[in-house]
């Protein structure tokens, strides 16, 4: 059945987000409809409003959410009404070469569902009946969302929605970069460049992995204070030193793992330069497509350094999302503390402004 829903929309790149009432159609084959409980406000959503992530407008924002199944489409057997679900903005066909070799985050068919559902259509309509694209096949910054089952992961229904939602992006991206991409070893020296929601999760991933030193690097003293609360052993305020990489190396002698959580070529260079011999730099942040990174090529063979990327923490969502929530339930990961402030959907523009001002570890829109 069709449902009316308030949703956060990007109508034009470079313009503020708008809250509109849209129509969300019921599910077709292999689809489910969710009543959204909570949705995180992520820098990637903002990047879609600026054109940094080039999803065409009009676009329903939101990719980091938790909700309850209220309707299932034909052929759906893995979900039933009442199930709690976390969204995944990566479509996983389960059949391509990358999926079958255990790398679903690199699914070769995922690009078919960048701003539509996998069949190339959408279930979201504007007031005039026009199609509205959906961020990452999700479009979950709305009261209701109809999604393909490949973008949904069933989770423990005892987890608060506002906490479970964060696993869909910030937590998975940061913690996954540590566990899945870098495979940080106990006793390691680590550095995290950029202390937003993702950076904080990279820090607590390093804590859980048993890192000996965890250096947080940022230009915002409030964020560095949060980093210490999440387990950073040392901090570097980049605005107070001439060279961030040198400052990190002075503290550590060169780190074994560095995580770039900003999305800027210059910061990638700093992360790489902070490495000791044999170190690995992991690029987590999403940069502008035109951005470039420069490194000294000889250091790759001579020092056996590694520079690699991490997309959604190299996730295997069906396995990793429940595992991360299990770590939360046993007190090994902080999720309650990540939610700095909650917002009503009508206050979404303020939530975006607060995110850009660096006020929140994570702001979350909570639905009635």
C-alpha positions in Angstrom: 0.0 0.0 0.0 1.0 3.6 -0.5 2.0 5.7 2.5 2.5 9.4 3.1 5.8 10.3 4.8 7.8 13.3 5.7 11.2 13.0 4.2 14.4 15.1 3.9 15.0 16.0 0.2 17.8 17.5 -1.8 16.1 19.4 -4.6 19.2 21.1 -6.1 22.9 20.8 -5.5 24.3 23.6 -3.3 20.9 24.4 -1.7 19.7 23.6 1.9 17.8 20.4 2.5 14.0 20.5 2.5 11.5 18.6 4.5 8.6 17.5 2.3 5.7 15.1 2.4 6.2 12.3 -0.2 4.5 9.1 -1.2 6.2 5.8 -0.4 4.8 3.0 -2.5 4.5 -0.5 -1.1 7.0 -3.3 -1.8 7.3 -5.2 -5.1 9.0 -8.6 -5.4 12.0 -9.0 -3.1 11.3 -5.7 -1.3 10.1 -4.7 2.1 8.7 -1.5 3.6 10.1 -0.2 6.8 8.7 2.3 9.4 11.9 4.1 10.1 12.8 4.5 13.8 16.0 6.6 13.6 18.4 7.9 10.9 21.9 9.2 11.4 22.9 12.5 9.8 26.1 11.8 7.9 28.6 13.9 6.0 27.9 11.7 3.0 24.3 13.0 3.0 25.7 16.5 2.9 28.1 15.6 0.1 25.1 14.5 -1.9 23.6 18.0 -1.5 26.7 19.6 -2.8 27.4 17.3 -5.8 30.6 15.9 -4.2 28.7 12.6 -4.4 27.0 13.0 -7.7 23.5 11.5 -7.1 21.0 13.3 -9.3 18.3 15.5 -7.6 15.6 15.4 -6.5 17.0 12.9 -4.0 15.6 11.4 -0.8 18.6 11.5 1.6 19.5 9.0 4.3 21.5 5.8 4.3 22.2 5.1 8.0 18.9 4.0 9.6 17.1 1.4 11.6 13.4 0.5 11.3 10.7 -2.1 11.6 9.3 -4.2 8.8 5.6 -3.3 8.2 5.0 -4.9 4.8 6.8 -7.6 2.8 6.6 -8.1 -1.0 6.2 -11.2 -3.1 8.9 -13.8 -2.7 10.4 -12.4 0.6 11.2 -15.2 3.0 14.1 -13.7 5.1 12.0 -11.0 6.7 8.6 -10.8 8.3 6.5 -8.0 9.8 7.9 -6.8 13.1 11.6 -7.6 12.3 14.1 -4.9 13.2 16.3 -4.0 10.3 19.4 -1.8 9.6 19.9 -0.3 6.2 23.0 -0.9 4.1 23.8 1.5 1.2 25.7 -1.2 -0.5 23.7 -3.5 -2.7 24.9 -7.1 -2.5 23.7 -9.4 -5.3 25.4 -12.5 -3.7 26.2 -13.9 -7.1 29.0 -11.9 -8.7 32.7 -12.7 -8.4 33.3 -10.2 -5.6 30.3 -11.4 -3.6 31.1 -15.1 -3.8 34.8 -14.4 -2.8 33.6 -12.8 0.4 33.9 -9.1 -0.7 30.2 -8.1 -1.0 31.1 -4.4 -0.3 32.7 -4.5 -3.8 29.6 -6.1 -5.5 30.0 -5.8 -9.2 26.3 -5.1 -9.5 26.1 -2.5 -6.8 26.3 0.4 -9.3 22.9 -0.6 -10.6 21.5 0.7 -7.3 23.3 3.9 -6.5 20.2 6.2 -6.5 17.5 3.8 -7.4 16.5 0.3 -6.3 18.3 -2.5 -8.1 15.6 -2.8 -10.9 16.3 0.9 -11.9 13.1 2.3 -10.5 12.0 3.9 -7.2 9.1 3.7 -4.8 9.2 7.4 -3.8 7.1 10.1 -5.4 6.9 13.8 -4.8 3.8 15.9 -4.3 3.4 16.3 -8.1 3.9 12.6 -8.7 7.5 12.9 -9.9 10.0 10.2 -9.2 12.4 10.9 -6.3 15.8 9.2 -6.4 17.0 7.6 -3.2 20.5 7.8 -1.6 22.4 4.5 -2.0 19.2 2.6 -2.8 18.0 3.5 0.7 16.4 7.0 1.0 15.8 6.3 4.7 15.8 9.9 6.1 12.0 9.5 5.9 9.2 8.2 8.0 8.8 5.2 5.7 11.1 3.5 3.1 10.7 0.7 0.7 13.9 -1.1 0.0 15.2 -4.2 -1.7 16.1 -7.1 0.7 19.7 -7.0 -0.4 20.0 -3.6 1.3 18.6 -4.8 4.6 20.1 -6.6 7.6 18.0 -8.1 10.4 19.3 -7.1 13.8 18.5 -7.7 17.5 15.2 -6.0 18.4 16.5 -5.1 21.9 19.0 -2.6 20.5 17.7 1.0 20.7 16.9 2.2 17.2 19.1 5.3 17.4 22.1 3.1 18.3 21.4 0.4 15.8 21.1 2.9 13.0 24.7 4.1 13.4 26.0 0.6 12.4 24.7 1.2 8.9 27.5 3.7 8.2 29.6 5.5 10.8 30.3 2.5 13.1 30.8 0.0 10.4 33.0 2.3 8.4 35.3 3.2 11.3 35.4 -0.1 13.2 35.5 -2.1 10.0 38.5 -0.2 8.7 40.4 -1.3 11.8 39.2 -4.9 11.9 38.5 -5.9 8.3 40.7 -3.6 6.2 43.8 -3.0 8.3 43.5 -6.0 10.7 45.2 -4.0 13.5 47.3 -6.2 15.8 47.5 -6.0 19.6 50.3 -3.7 20.8 50.2 -1.6 17.6 50.8 2.1 17.3 48.0 3.8 15.4 46.8 7.3 14.4 43.4 8.5 13.3 43.2 11.7 11.2 39.8 13.4 11.4 37.6 12.9 14.4 34.1 12.9 13.2 31.6 10.0 13.7 33.8 7.7 11.6 37.0 8.7 13.2 35.7 8.1 16.7 34.7 4.7 15.6 38.1 4.0 14.2 39.5 5.0 17.6 37.3 2.7 19.5 38.0 0.0 17.0 41.7 0.4 17.8 40.9 0.2 21.5 39.0 -3.0 21.0 41.9 -4.4 18.8 44.3 -3.8 21.6 46.4 -1.0 20.1 49.1 0.3 22.5 49.1 3.9 21.2 46.2 5.7 19.5 46.9 9.3 18.4 43.9 11.4 17.4 44.6 14.2 14.9 42.1 17.1 14.3 41.9 20.9 14.4 38.9 21.0 16.7 39.7 20.8 20.4 36.2 19.6 21.3 36.5 16.7 18.9 39.9 15.8 20.4 38.3 15.8 23.8 35.7 13.3 22.5 38.6 11.3 21.0 40.1 10.9 24.5 36.8 9.8 25.9 36.6 7.1 23.2 40.1 5.8 24.0 42.7 7.9 22.3 45.9 7.8 24.3 47.4 11.0 22.7 46.0 13.9 20.6 47.5 16.3 18.1 45.8 19.6 17.3 46.8 20.1 13.7 46.3 23.9 14.0 49.0 24.1 16.7 51.8 22.3 14.9 53.6 22.9 11.6 53.4 19.4 10.4 50.9 16.8 11.6 52.8 13.8 10.3 56.0 14.9 12.1 54.1 15.5 15.3 52.7 12.0 15.2 56.1 10.5 14.4 57.6 12.4 17.3 55.1 10.9 19.7 55.2 7.3 18.3 58.4 6.9 16.2 56.1 6.2 13.3 52.8 4.4 13.5 51.9 0.9 12.3 48.5 1.9 11.1 47.1 5.3 10.1 43.4 6.0 9.2 42.4 9.0 7.1 38.8 9.8 8.0 38.4 13.2 6.3 38.3 12.7 2.5 41.1 15.0 1.5 44.3 14.2 -0.5 46.4 16.4 1.7 45.3 14.5 4.8 46.0 11.2 3.1 49.5 12.4 2.5 49.8 13.3 6.2 48.5 9.9 7.3 50.9 8.1 4.9 53.9 10.2 6.1 53.1 9.4 9.7 53.8 5.7 9.1 56.8 3.8 10.4 58.5 1.2 8.2 56.2 -1.5 7.2 53.2 0.6 8.1 49.7 0.7 6.5 47.7 3.8 5.7 44.0 3.3 5.2 41.9 5.9 3.3 38.4 5.9 4.7 37.1 9.4 3.9 35.2 10.1 0.7 37.0 12.8 -1.3 36.0 15.0 -4.2 36.5 13.0 -7.5 39.0 15.6 -8.6 41.1 15.4 -5.5 44.7 13.9 -5.8 47.2 12.5 -3.4 51.0 12.6 -3.8 53.4 10.2 -2.1 57.1 9.5 -2.4 57.0 6.3 -4.6 60.3 4.9 -3.3 58.9 4.5 0.2 56.5 1.8 -1.1 59.3 -0.7 -1.8 62.1 0.6 0.4 60.0 0.8 3.6 57.4 -1.7 2.5 54.6 0.7 3.3 51.0 0.1 2.2 48.4 2.6 1.0 44.9 1.1 0.7 41.3 2.1 0.7 38.3 1.0 2.9 34.7 1.2 1.7 32.2 0.9 4.4 34.9 -0.8 6.5 35.3 -3.6 4.0 31.9 -4.8 5.3 30.2 -8.1 5.1 27.0 -6.5 6.4 25.0 -9.7 7.1 27.9 -10.9 9.3 29.5 -7.6 10.6 26.4 -5.6 11.6 25.1 -8.2 14.1 28.7 -8.8 15.3 29.3 -5.1 16.0 26.0 -4.8 17.9 27.1 -7.9 19.9 30.2 -6.0 20.9 28.0 -3.1 22.0 25.8 -5.4 24.1 28.8 -6.8 25.9 30.2 -3.3 26.6 33.1 -3.4 24.2 31.9 -0.6 21.9 30.3 2.7 22.8 27.1 3.5 20.9 25.1 5.5 23.4 27.9 8.0 23.7 28.0 8.5 19.9 24.5 10.0 19.8 25.3 13.6 20.9 21.8 15.0 20.0 18.6 13.8 18.5 16.3 15.8 16.2 12.7 15.7 15.0 12.5 15.4 11.2 11.2 19.0 10.9 14.6 20.1 12.4 16.7 18.3 9.8 18.1 21.5 8.4 19.4 22.4 11.9 20.9 18.8 12.2 22.9 19.4 9.0 24.1 22.8 10.2 25.2 21.3 13.6 27.0 18.5 11.8 28.9 21.0 9.6 29.8 23.1 12.7 31.3 20.0 14.3 28.9 20.1 17.3 28.0 16.4 17.3 29.7 13.1 17.4 26.6 12.0 15.6 23.2 13.7 15.3 20.3 11.4 14.8 16.8 12.0 13.5 14.4 10.1 15.7 10.9 9.4 14.3 7.7 9.1 16.3 
